[in-house]
Structures are given as structure tokens and as C-alpha cells.
Amino acid sequence: AKCLNCENGITAEPCGSCGACSEIDGGRFPDLIEIDAATNTGIDEMRALQDNAAYVPVRGRFKVFVIDEVHMLSKPAFNSMLKTLEEPPAHLKFILATTDPQKIPVTVLSRCLQFNLKQMPRDAIYAHLGHILKEEKTASEPAALGLIARAAQGSMRDALSLLDQAIAYAGGKVSEEAVRAMLGAIDQDYLFKLLDGLAHQDIKAMLAVAGEMESRSLSFAGAFQDLASLLHQIALAQSAPEALGADLPERERILALARQFDAEELQLYYQIALHGRRDLPLAPDDYAGFSMGLMRMLAFRPEEAGATAASAPTKKKPEQQQGFLYCGRCQQSFLLICYNTFYDYCHRRNRFYMT
């Protein structure tokens, strides 16, 4: 609205200080009309908008209608204003905001310039949170801001809400410990202990870590997510170590784990973590679902060439070489990247079996 009505002319960079820009910022500009379609969904509200649209601007060059959540308009409401939306007068501009553009009539979409707003990068959220806290003179720890930026999942609005909550929760200082407690985030030490136990095939140590996580009421869904993220970093350390940031605090521990696992194992564990997170709502309880996922990582292991069980054919076949999974029950082999097929195929026979 400021770009179109700035007193210095139509520009991509409005001055922000002229009368029109100041009034728009203050919500006093008579030619800027904002409508919440989520609450004004009926035909009567749209008829009122059409009546208003017939008049020329009072103060600026253009009359700008901002309709938020436009997909919430009822079908009669859309039909009543279809002509105005399809061919608006020269003095009229519509800005339609929506999270579901598929519900907008094609005749309207075809006459719109579409701008898809993407998620913000985590580094940009982190930097902006740091700038805000510096301006507010509020102490913080870098790791705490990193946790908030990750939890926001690309939304600056969610990040600001979490930041407000963290300031209140921590009593003024945004610390890593307080943010972890607030978010129920998993400490990286838990994940490294789990992978250390996995590397040494120590299920008792892994279940002890899971029990400690349960006693602290940590999110097992978040644990699966963070475990998959850590496995991804370990796989990167194996194939492209330079992709890991030099300032990554856990860099040395990740490189050490990368030397303990094969690439095939990491791919398999990554898939199990993803499947475990997906199946967690179906488990008897979160602890059972999480611990079963850990035991599944121990039960399924890609075999080296020639390391099949007695039930497998003694003669080596090409598909039994490294990089394949062999199912002794089905007498078939599957590419490692097709682990999902192997898993579902055996699961339908109500038995997990692999040699």
C-alpha cells in the first residue's frame, strides 16, 4: 500500500516518512481496507466491499483492499464479487493472502500475480533474534537462540512467540538450559550416548538412556527427529566432511562416530528413525515406541558380503554383496535404498526376519 501511495511516487522503496506512509503505518489511511475473510465469510460483507469499491480513493492514488485468509470466503460470497475480482477498476488493488490457494476460483487465480512466501532460513531467524535481544538489552546464550530458531521451523512469528515465552520462563535471561526445559528439547548428550551404545551393540545402555529421557518427560517424537538429524550429520561427515561447519560444537564427536559406522548402517538407522517417528502415535505408549525403534536398529543390520545365515544360498550372488539387505524368510534381496519395501514386505507376514 505504501509503494502505491507514497507521495514521492510509485516506488519499490517508499520513503516511510510522508503523510501517506505515516498514516498507513498508523492504521489511519482511509484508502487501505483490511478484511479478515475467516470471520467475514458471508455474502453481505462482500456486498459492502463492492459498494465501497465503487468510490474513488479519498487520500491516495489507489484504494487497496487486503483480504486475509481469502480461501475462507463462502461460495456465494466469491460469486457475488467475482466480477470485481476478475476485472477490478483502475483505482482498485486487491491483495489476497491465503494458506490454501487451491480453494480460490481459477478465474481469480489466473488474474493474480502470485508470490509464494517461503520459510525463513534458520540462520536468518537466529540473527534476527540476536538483534532483537541486543536492542532490548536482554542477555542470552547463542545455543539457546539456536534451539528457538530450530523449533520455529522457518516461521519468524513462531520464533518471536517462543522468544517471549523463553524470556518469561527464564526470568529475563535466555539460557540454553531454560530453553531446553521449556521446549522439551533433547540434550545432544542423550543422542550421542544412544549412538555409542548402538555402535557397541549394548542394548542395556541404550534402554537406560531411554529410561532417563522418560523420567525427564522429554519428547520421544523430538528424540527421533533429532536422532535422524544427527545421523544425517554423521553421514555427511563420512561422505563430505567439509560440509560440517568448522564451528560446530559436536564436530569431533560426530567425526568419531562416523568412523564407527558403515555408510549402509547409517542409511538403515536413518530410515528406522523416520519410521519410528511416524509410527509413534500407533505405539502403546511413547516409551514403548521409542525403545522398540532402538531395538529395531539392533535387530536389522546390513550384512557384509558372504555373511549370510545358513538359510541363505551358499553361493554368493551379486545382490548379496555389500549395499543389499537379504531376507532369509522371503529368500529375496533388496537394495539398501529400498529398505521401506523390505520392511513392509516382511511386516505383512507379521514377522521381522533378516539374516
PyMOL commands that set and color helices and strands:
alter all, ss='L'
color gray80, all
select helices_A, chain A and resi 2-5+19-25+43-53+70-72+75-80+82-86+101-103+106-109+122-135+142-152+156-170+176-183+188-199+203-215+220-239+241-243+251-258+263-282+286-299+318-320+336-347
alter helices_A, ss='H'
color red, helices_A
select strands_A, chain A and resi 32-36+63-68+92-97+324-327+332-335
alter strands_A, ss='S'
color yellow, strands_A
deselect
rebuild
show_as cartoon
